[in-house]
Amino acid sequence: MSKPALLVHPPLGLFELQLGAYEVAHWPLEGTCALADIRAAITVGGIGLSNAMIDALPNLSCIICFGVGVDGIDLDYASKRNIAVTHGRDINHEDVADCALGLLIATVRGFGAGERALREDRWTPPLAIPPQRRLRGMKLGIVGMGAIGQAIAARAHAFGMEIRWTGPRAKPNVAFAYEPDLLKLADWATVLAIAARGDQAGLINAAVINAVGPQGFIVNIARGSLIDEDALIAALKSGNLAGAGLDVFAQEPTPAARWADAPNCTLTPHLGGATREALYAGSQNVLENLRRFYAGEALLTPLQ
């Protein structure tokens, strides 16, 4: 084989046009590539490679993630196999934070309901929809204070929101108040924004949702698996939660019928980090990590 074999999972469409220096293979492998030929793989963090796939690739030595997430990979297992993992850190966190604030504002201020009233010719003065809430002075609880969480906090602070956060441990470089107890943070917050790692399925369970309460809102731009989605929908329908802004879902694409009668939602199709600039930077990050791996050089963005 004249070109190095490369597994791309899932297929990445037009991006693969930039992989002309490699023999690209998709799972399950067919054609000219054998399992033993694969030394590197490109994936998307939320999908990743299963342990069974890793086991089937005896010479796999590097997994390169397109984007910051790595939750589709068993990192302990990859480490035991001496497989390096890279990701696209500090590439799209500002874009994801923009999306979070957009969802927050649209949900709290009722932009979706207002647009529907206008488009359906239901705009009856003096107010097309009931009065909304003011952001300034609201309490924002952030779950996860990594790069995305900190970018959300900076934006929300500019809007005059009071901010506290939770995570596995306090961070001395974060100026906002740390609350180690998630339930206490949810009970305190008017808006709970989820920016945590994606490997904590069910973190936002019914108890947390109910703690946010009938006057509160939840925004999620992290991973859909972090929230008990059934409990969230039930709380919206019962009025135990005022509203939700979601860019990520338990199943993607999420079934449209699932949200047809869920009130007070602003929903976007996992577009938070998908700006043109971030996708370009992410593609260059992947290509450079790939080049360095085959050249025997230090990887550009190894997982730390």
C-alpha positions in Angstrom: 0.0 0.0 0.0 1.6 3.3 -1.1 -0.4 5.5 1.2 -0.8 5.2 5.0 -4.1 3.6 5.9 -6.4 5.8 7.9 -9.7 5.0 9.5 -12.3 7.8 9.4 -15.3 7.1 11.7 -17.9 8.3 11.1 -17.5 9.4 7.4 -16.7 13.1 7.4 -17.9 14.1 3.9 -16.1 17.0 2.2 -13.4 17.1 4.8 -12.1 13.8 3.5 -11.1 15.6 0.3 -8.2 17.0 2.4 -7.0 13.4 3.1 -5.5 12.7 -0.3 -2.2 11.7 1.3 -3.9 8.7 3.0 -5.8 5.6 2.1 -9.1 6.4 3.8 -11.2 3.6 5.1 -14.6 3.5 6.8 -16.0 1.0 9.3 -16.4 -1.9 8.7 -13.3 -2.0 6.7 -13.6 -3.1 3.1 -11.4 -3.0 0.0 -7.7 -2.4 0.1 -7.2 -1.7 3.8 -6.7 -4.5 6.3 -7.3 -4.2 10.0 -3.6 -4.4 10.7 -2.9 -1.6 8.3 -4.7 1.0 10.5 -2.3 3.0 12.7 -4.4 6.1 13.1 -8.1 7.0 13.2 -10.0 10.2 12.9 -13.3 10.5 14.8 -15.9 12.8 16.3 -15.8 12.9 20.1 -19.4 12.2 20.7 -19.3 9.0 18.5 -15.7 7.9 19.0 -14.4 4.3 18.6 -15.7 1.5 20.7 -13.4 -0.8 22.6 -14.4 -3.6 20.3 -13.3 -1.5 17.3 -10.0 -0.7 19.1 -9.5 -4.4 19.8 -10.0 -5.2 16.1 -7.2 -2.8 15.1 -4.0 -4.3 16.5 -1.7 -1.6 15.4 -3.8 1.4 16.2 -1.6 4.0 18.0 -3.4 7.3 17.6 -7.0 8.5 17.7 -7.5 12.1 16.5 -10.8 13.8 17.5 -12.4 16.4 15.4 -13.6 18.9 18.1 -12.9 19.2 21.8 -15.1 16.2 23.0 -13.7 12.8 23.6 -16.6 11.2 25.4 -17.1 8.5 22.7 -13.7 7.0 23.7 -12.9 4.9 26.7 -9.8 6.9 27.6 -8.6 4.4 30.3 -8.8 1.6 27.7 -7.0 3.6 25.1 -4.3 4.4 27.7 -3.9 0.7 28.4 -3.4 0.0 24.7 -0.9 2.9 24.6 -3.0 4.8 22.1 -2.5 8.5 22.0 -5.6 10.7 21.8 -5.7 14.2 20.5 -8.6 16.7 20.4 -9.3 20.3 19.2 -9.1 22.2 22.4 -9.5 26.0 22.4 -11.0 26.0 18.9 -14.7 26.5 19.2 -15.4 27.3 22.9 -16.1 30.9 22.2 -18.7 29.9 19.5 -20.3 27.4 21.8 -20.6 30.1 24.5 -22.2 32.4 22.0 -24.8 29.7 21.3 -25.4 29.2 25.1 -26.1 32.9 25.5 -28.2 33.0 22.4 -30.3 30.1 23.8 -30.5 31.7 27.2 -31.7 35.0 25.9 -34.1 33.5 23.3 -35.7 31.2 26.0 -35.9 33.7 28.8 -37.2 36.5 26.6 -39.6 34.3 24.6 -38.2 35.0 21.2 -39.6 31.8 19.7 -43.1 32.5 21.0 -42.8 36.1 19.8 -41.8 35.0 16.3 -44.6 32.5 16.0 -47.1 35.1 17.1 -45.9 37.4 14.4 -45.7 34.8 11.6 -49.1 33.4 12.5 -50.7 36.9 12.5 -51.5 36.8 16.2 -49.7 40.0 17.1 -52.4 41.9 19.1 -51.2 45.1 20.7 -50.2 46.1 23.2 -48.2 42.8 23.8 -48.0 39.9 21.3 -46.9 37.5 24.2 -46.9 37.9 28.0 -44.2 40.0 29.5 -40.8 38.2 29.8 -38.1 38.2 32.4 -35.2 40.6 32.7 -31.7 39.0 32.5 -29.9 41.6 34.6 -29.9 40.4 38.2 -30.7 36.8 37.3 -28.7 34.0 38.9 -26.7 31.8 36.5 -25.4 28.5 37.7 -22.8 26.9 35.4 -22.2 23.2 35.5 -18.6 22.8 34.4 -16.0 25.6 34.3 -13.7 24.6 31.5 -13.0 26.8 28.5 -16.7 26.9 27.5 -18.0 27.5 31.0 -15.6 30.4 31.5 -16.6 31.9 28.2 -20.3 31.6 29.2 -19.5 33.3 32.5 -17.7 36.2 30.9 -20.6 36.9 28.6 -23.3 36.5 31.3 -21.3 38.8 33.6 -21.5 41.5 31.0 -25.3 41.1 31.0 -25.3 41.8 34.8 -26.1 38.2 35.9 -24.9 36.8 39.2 -22.8 33.8 38.6 -21.9 30.6 40.6 -20.6 27.4 39.3 -19.9 23.7 40.1 -17.5 21.1 39.0 -15.3 18.3 40.4 -13.0 20.8 42.2 -12.6 24.5 42.8 -10.3 26.5 40.4 -8.2 29.3 41.9 -8.1 31.2 38.6 -11.9 31.5 38.4 -13.3 34.7 39.9 -16.9 33.4 40.4 -18.2 31.7 43.4 -17.7 27.9 43.6 -20.6 25.7 44.8 -19.5 22.1 45.3 -23.1 20.8 45.6 -25.0 20.5 42.3 -28.4 20.4 43.9 -27.7 23.5 45.9 -26.5 25.3 42.8 -29.7 24.2 40.9 -31.9 25.4 43.8 -30.1 28.8 43.8 -30.0 29.4 40.1 -32.6 31.1 37.9 -30.8 29.6 34.9 -28.7 26.4 35.0 -26.3 26.2 32.0 -24.7 22.8 31.3 -21.1 23.0 30.1 -19.7 19.8 31.7 -17.7 17.0 30.2 -19.9 14.5 28.2 -18.9 11.4 30.2 -21.3 12.1 33.0 -24.6 10.6 31.7 -27.7 11.5 33.7 -25.9 14.2 35.7 -28.9 16.5 35.4 -31.5 14.2 36.7 -35.1 14.8 37.8 -34.0 16.0 41.3 -31.8 18.6 39.7 -34.4 19.7 37.2 -37.0 20.0 40.0 -34.5 22.0 42.1 -34.2 24.6 39.3 -38.0 24.8 39.6 -41.0 26.4 37.9 -39.4 29.9 37.7 -36.1 28.5 36.4 -34.5 27.6 33.0 -32.0 25.1 31.8 -29.6 25.6 28.9 -27.5 22.7 27.5 -24.7 23.1 25.0 -22.6 20.2 26.2 -24.0 16.7 25.5 -27.6 15.5 25.4 -26.7 12.5 27.5 -26.0 14.7 30.5 -29.7 15.4 31.0 -32.5 13.0 31.8 -34.4 14.1 28.8 -37.7 12.4 29.7 -37.6 14.2 33.1 -36.9 17.5 31.4 -39.8 17.2 29.0 -42.1 16.1 31.8 -41.1 19.1 33.9 -41.7 21.5 30.9 -45.2 20.0 30.3 -46.1 20.1 34.0 -44.9 23.6 34.6 -42.2 22.4 37.0 -39.6 24.1 34.7 -40.2 27.5 33.1 -38.2 26.8 29.9 -35.2 25.1 28.3 -32.7 26.1 25.6 -31.1 23.0 24.0 -28.5 22.6 21.3 -27.8 18.9 22.1 -30.0 15.9 22.6 -30.0 12.3 23.9 -30.5 11.1 20.3 -29.2 13.1 17.4 -31.0 13.9 15.2 -33.7 14.1 17.8 -37.2 13.1 16.7 -39.2 16.2 16.0 -42.4 14.6 17.4 -40.7 14.3 20.8 -40.7 18.1 21.2 -44.0 18.9 19.4 -46.0 19.5 22.6 -43.1 20.4 24.9 -43.7 24.1 25.8 -41.2 27.0 26.2 -38.3 25.4 24.4 -35.7 26.9 22.1 -34.1 24.1 20.1 -31.2 24.2 17.8 -29.6 21.2 15.9 -26.2 20.9 17.6 -24.8 23.9 15.8 -23.0 25.5 18.8 -19.5 24.9 17.7 -20.1 24.7 14.0 -19.0 28.1 12.8 -17.0 28.4 9.6 -14.0 29.6 11.4 -14.1 26.8 14.0 -14.6 24.1 11.5 -11.7 25.4 9.4 -9.5 25.6 12.5 -10.6 22.1 13.6 -9.8 20.6 10.3 -6.3 22.1 10.3 -5.8 20.8 13.8 -6.7 17.3 12.7 -4.5 17.5 9.7 -1.5 18.7 11.7 -1.9 16.1 14.4 -2.1 13.5 11.7 1.0 14.8 9.9 3.0 14.9 13.2 1.9 11.3 14.1 3.1 9.8 10.8 6.3 12.0 11.0 7.1 10.7 14.5 6.9 14.3 15.9 5.2 15.4 19.1 1.4 15.7 18.7 0.0 19.2 18.5 -2.9 18.9 20.9 -2.6 15.7 22.9 -5.3 15.1 25.5 -4.1 16.4 28.8 
